[in-house]
Amino acid sequence: MKKLLKTTTNIALFILLMIGASCKREIEAKTNYDLVISKVDLIDGTGKDLQENVNVYIKGSKIAKIDTITIESNERNNVINGEGKYLIPGLFDCHSHTGDYKADFPRFMHYGVTSILVTGGSTCTNDYFRQMREMGEQDSVPAPRVFHTSQHFIVEGSHPVKTYTSSNWKEGASYFILKDTAQISELVQRVSNYPISGIKLTIEDGPYPPYVERMPQEFVNHVNKEAIKNGTRVFAHVSDNFELKMAIDAGIKNLLHYTGVDLDFEKDRELIQRIYHDSISWVTTLMLDKSMMYPKNPEWFDVEGIKEIYPAKEFEKMNDPDYIFRAEEFVKYFQEYYGFDNPTLKQVVGFQVEDFIELAKNGVNMVLGTDTGNDFILPGYSVHEEMLLLELGGMDPGQIIKMGTLNAAKMLEVEERLGSIEEGKVADMVLLDANPLESISNTLKINSVFKNGKAQTRIE
C-alpha cells in the first residue's frame, strides 16, 4: 500500500512539475521575448529540409531561439499562431534601380523583399544613395534595407547613359567616364570612402546598335586591382561571352547579369572551369527577357491586386507601338538565333535555367535579381516573377528560395547577419499561407512581412 501511495505521489508530482514547466515556458514566451511565431513550418534559407512545427523567438531585432517545445498561441499578446503557415527569410532583389524610392520601397516590402542591391542609375548621386540608405534603416515607414554599388563606371558614349537618355544623368555625380588608368586610381579611392558594396563597372558596348567600343581590358583590370587595394570589390555589367571573359580575366568575382551570355559547356570548357575556380557570384535577371515579351502577352499582368499597387502607366505602355515593335524584334531574334518557330517563355528562359543549375552544382553562387527599373519589371512583384521563371525552367523551389536569401547575403558579404532564419541573425522574415516548396507561386500568398522582428505595414 505504501509503495502504491509512493508511486501515485510520484506520478502526481511529475504531472505538477510538467504543468509547472509548461506554465514557465508560457510565461517565458510572453515575457522574455518580443515576438514568438509558434507551430510554424520553417524553410530557413540554408537549403535544409523544411522543419515542421517549430517556434521562432524574437528578442529585439534578432532571432533569439528556435525550438519545438509546445506552447499555447495567444495573438492578443506576443505569440503569433503559425500553425498551417510557412516561414521563409526576407527576400533580396540583387539588381534594382529606382528613380522614386519613396513610392517603390513600400512595394518591395509589400511583396516580402526586405533587402535590395541598387546598382546605380541616373538619379544615383551620393545624396540620393544616402537618402535611400536612411529610409532603409528606419522601421516606421515600410522600406527594404539598402545596399548599393558606386555610380556607373563607363567609357564615352556607352550604356547606360547612351541607352537610357535622361536629363538626370550628370557626369561626375551619377556616372564617371573612364579616360585613363591614372584617373581610375583616384576615382576608385574616392567612391570607396562611401558605404558601397562595390564598384559598378559597365564593360559592355551597348545592348543594341550603333555599338561603341567596349571598355579596354586594361581599364577593367585596373579598376578591379584598385578596388581590391581600397578594400572594396567590382560588380561587372556584362552582356555577352566576350565581356564575361574580360571580367574573369580581370579577376572580377561579381557579375550582375546572365541574360545575353550563351555558354556552351563543351566549347567554353576552359572559361567555365575558371568560373568554377574563382568563387563567382552571378545575378540572374531573367526578367529582362520576360519584360521584352510583355507587349505581346498583356494577360501576364492579369494578377489579383497588382493594378491597385502600381501606376496605370506601367500597364498602358504595352499598347505603345514602339514597345510592340521591340517585342516583335526580340521574338524574331530568338527565332533566327535559336531556331524557335514561335518562342515561348519557357523556351526563352529554359536553357538559361539549365545553365544556372549546372553552374550552381559546381559552386557558382547564383543570386536572384530582376533589374527593377526597366519597363515591365515591377519593384517587389517581379522578384516573384523571377522565381516563377526559374521554376518554369526546372529549378527546385528550395534552391530558388536560397538564391533569393542566403546566396544573396553571401554575395553582399552580410551572411553572418542576414539571409537565413537562424539563431543570432536579424529577424527579416516572410510568413506565408501556403507551402512554397510545393510551388514557388506560393511565395505570393503572403500573410505578414517582418523586418528587424517587427511586422511591416503592407499596401491595402
N, C-alpha and C positions, 0 to 999 in steps of 0.2 A: 504493500500500500504506500509506504514511504517512497519507494522507488518510483511508483506511478505518479505520486504528487510531485516528486522532484522533476520527473520528465515533463509533466504538464506545466510546471512552473518555468522550466527552461524554454519550452515552446512559446509560452506566453511572453516571456522576457524577450525572446528572439523577435516575435511579432512586433512588440513595442519598440524594440531597437530599430527594426526595419521601418516602422511608421515614423519614428523619430528621424531616421536618416533621410527618409523621403521628404519630410517637412523641412529638414535642414537644407536639402537641395532646393526645395521650392523657395525658401527664404533667401538662399544664396543667389538663385537665379534672378530674384526680383530686387535684390539689394546690392549685390557685388558687381553687377553688370548693367550697362546702359541699355542693352538690347540683347534679346535671345530669339533666334529663329529655331523653333523646335520641330522635331519629327519631319525634317525636310530631306529630300533626296539630293545629295551633293555631287556635282560634277566640278571638281576643284581646279580644272585648267591645266593640270600637270600631265594629263594623258592617262591617269589611273582610271580603273573601273569606277562606275557610279557607286557611291557609298549611300546605302539606304538608311532612312530613319535616324538621322543624326541631329544633334543640336549644335548650333554655331553661336558662340557667346562673344559679344562685342563690348569692349571697355574703351571709352574714349573713341578714337578713330580706328582702333585696331582689333583684329581678331585675337581674342584672349585665349580661347579654348574651343576645342571641337570634341564632342563625346557622344555616346549613345545611351546615356542614362535616361530613364523615363522621367519626364517632368510634365506637369499639367500646364497647358497653354492658357493664357488669360490676356486677350488682346486689349483689355482696358488698362493693363499695366505695361510692362516692357517685354512681354513674351508674345511673339507672333507665331501663330499656328501654321507651320509649313507643311502640314500633312497633305499629301497628294500634290505637292508642288516641287519644283526643281530649282536649285540654286547654282548659278554659274558666276564666274568672276565678271566684273565690269569689262565691256568690250573696248578695244582700241581701233581707231582708224589711223593707220600709219602713213597715209598720204592724203592730206587735206589742204584745201585753200578756202579762205573766206574773206570776202570784201565787206561783210556785215556781220561780225561775230556776235553782236548783241541779239540779232534775230536768229542766227544759226545755232548758237550754243544751247539754248533750251531744246532745240530739235534733236541735237545729238543726244542730250540727256533723256529726252522722252523715249528714245529707242535704245537706251541702255549703253550708249557709248560714253564711257566715263573718262577716257583719255584720248587725245588726238596728237598727231605729229603734223604741225603746219610746215610745209616745205616751201616757204617763200610765197611771193605773189606781188601784184602791182601796188598794193596798199601797204606792204610789209616793210615799213620803216622801223627803226629801233623803238620809236614811241608806240607804234601800233602793236609790235610784239609785246611790249611792256603792258599795254592795256589788256591784251588777251591773257597774259600770264596772271595779272591781278584778278581778273574776273574768274579765272580758273582756280584761284587759290581760296576763294570765299565759298560759303555754302548757303547764303541767304537767297541768291538767285541761281537757278539751275545752270551749271556750266561745267564742261569737262575740264580736267586738269590739262594744261597746255605744255607740250614740248614743241620746240621749233628749231629749224636749221638757221643758218645765216641767210642773208639775202642771196639772190642768184648770183653766181659767178659765171659769166658768159663771155663769148667773143663778139665782136662787132656784127650787128645785123642778124643775130641768131635767135632761136627760140629761148624764152617765151615772149620777149619784147617785140620781135618781128611778128610772131604768130597771133598774139592776143593784144592787138593795139589798144592802148588806153592812155588817157591823159594822166592817169595815176602814176605811170612809170616815171621814176626820177633817178637818173644816173647818180650814183654815189649815195643814194638813200634807200631805194628798193631794189637796185641791182648794181653790179660792178662789172665793167668791161675790162677784161684782161688784155694787156698790151705787151707786157714783158715780164720776165721772171723776177726782176728786182721789185716791181710793183706788187707781185703776188706775195712776197715775203711780208711787206708792210700791211697789206690788206688782211691776210690771214691773222697776223698778230693783232690787228685792230678788232676784227669781229670776235676773236677768241676771248676778248675781255668781257663779252656779254654771255648770259647763261644759255648758250646754244647747245643743241645736241650734236652739231657738226656743221660742216660747210656744204651748202647746196651747190653742186657743180654740174652745169649743163653741158655735156660733151657734144650732144647731137647737132647735126647740120640742118635741122628743121624738119618737121613732120611731113611737109609737102613742098613741091617746087614753088618758086625757084630756090634751090638749096644754096646755102652758104658753105664755105669750107668748115670742116669740123675743127673743133678746138685742137691745137697742136698737141701731140703726145708729150712734148717737153713741158707744156703748161700743166697738163693733167698730172704728170709725175711730180712736178714741183709743188702743186697745191697739196697733194697728199703728204709729201715729205714735210712741208711747213706745218700742216695740220698736226702731224704726229709731234713735231718739235714743240708746238704750242699746246699740247695736251688735249687736242680735240681730234675729230675724225672727219671723213668725207662721205657724203651721201650723193651718189652719182646718178644723174638722169641719163639713161642710155635708151636707144630706140631700135637698135639692130645688133647683129652679131659682131660687126666690126667695132662698134663703140663699146660693146661688152668686153671684147678682148683688150681694148685700150684701158678700160678701168681695171681689169685684172692685171694687166702688165704693170700698171702704176701701183698695185698693192692695195687698191680700194676694196673695202670689205662690206659696204652697204650699198645696195642697188635699189632704186626707187620704182622701177617698172620691170615687168616681164613682157608686157604687150609690145610687140614689134620684134622681139627676139624669136628666132626659129632654130632651136638646137636640133642637130642630128646626132644621136648618141653613138653613132658609128663614125661618121666623118669628122665630128668635132670632139673626138675622144680625148685628145691632148688638152684642149681648153677645159673640157668638163672635169678632167682629173685635177687640174689646177684649182678649179672652183671647189671641188670636194676638199682639197688640201687646205684652202685658205679660210675656212670657217666663215663663209659668206652668209649675210642676211639679205633676203630678197623679197621685196614687196610685190604683191600680185597685180593689182589694178586691172582686173578683167572687166570692170565696169566701163572702162574706156571703149571696149568693143561693144558691149551691150548698148551703151549710150548712143553709138553711131546707128544702131538699128531701131531705136525708139520711134522715129517718124514713120516707119513702115509697120510698127506694131503698137499703136496707141492703146490697145487693150491692156498692155502691161501695167498701165497706170490705174486700171480699174481695181483699186485696193481700198478696202474699207477705211475711212477716216483720213486718208492721205491728202485729199484735196482740201481738207479743212486746216491742215498743218502748214502747207506750203503755198506760196502765192500763185495765183491763177496763171501768171505769165510763164511759169515754169512748164506748164502743160500746153499753153497756147502756141509755143514755139514749134510744136510738131506740125502745125499747119503752114509754116513758113516754107515757101518754095526752095530757099537756099538749104534749109535743113533736109528737106526731102531729096534734093539733088545730091547732097553729101551722103545720105543713106544709100542712095542708088549706086553711087561710086564705090562705097565701101563693099556693098554686096558684089559688085562687078569685080572688085579686086579679089575677093575670096573665090569667085567663080574661075577667074583666069589663073591665079597663082596656085590655088589648092585643088582646082578641078571639081569644086562642088557645083552641082547643077542649080540648086536653089538653096543657098546656105541657110541652115537652121542655127538657132542659138547654140544648140548642143554641139554642132559641128564646129562652130567658130571657137568655142571655148574648150571643147573636149580634148583636143591634142595638147593644149597648153596645160590643162589639169593633169593629164598623164605625165607631162614633164615635171610638174610640181611634186607628184607622188614619188617619182624616181629620184628627184633631187633631194627631197626630204629623207627618203630612205638611206641616202648616202651622206647625211649630216648637214645639208644646207638648211639654214634656219628660215623657213618660209613664213612670211608675215602678211597679215591681212591689211589691205589698203585699197582705197577706191578712186583717188584723185577727185575728191569732192571739190566743187567749184566749177567744174566743166558742165556743159549743158546736159541736162537729164541725169545728173549724178547728184542726189539729194543728201544733205548732211543728216546723218543718222539712219534714215531708212535704207540708203544704198549700201551700208555695211551689211545689212541682212540680204540684200540682193547679191552682194559679192559672195556671201556664204552659200546662197542658193545656187550660184553659178558653179562653185566648187563641188557641191553635192551633185549637180547635174552632170558634171564631168567625171563622177565616180569616186569622189573622195569621201572617206569615212567622217561622219559628223563629229566624233570625238577629236579627230585630228584638226578639223576645221575650227572648233572652239579653241583648241590650243594655239592655232595660228593667230587667232584674234585676241589672245590673252597673254599667256606666258611667253610665247615666241616673240610677240611684240615688245613685251617688257625687256626681254633679253637683248633685242636689237637696240633699245634705248638705254640699256645698262641700268635698269631700275628693277630687275627681277628680285632683288633682296627685299623689296617692299611692296611691289605691285605685280599683277599678272596672274595670281592664283589665290585660292582660298585656303590659306594655311596659317597656323598659329604664328602670331607676331607680325603678320602682314597687314597693310591698310585694308579696311573693310569697304572696298569698292565691289559691289555685287549686284546681280540682277535676279529677281525672283520670278520664275516662270510658272504658268498654269499647266504646261504640258511638257513632255519629255523631248528635249532637242536631240537626244541620241536616236530616237525613232525617226525623226525628220527634222532637219535643221530649220525648216519653216516654223517650228515651234518656238524658236528664239523671238518670234514676233508676238507671241502670246505672253506679254509682259504684265505681271501683277504689280511689281514695285521695283524701283531703282534706288540703290543705296550708294552714297559717296561719303567716304570718311565715317561710315557707320550710321549715317543719317539718311532717312527716307527723303527722296527728292520729289519736288512737285512736278507732275507731268502735265502736258498740254491737254486741256479738256476739249 
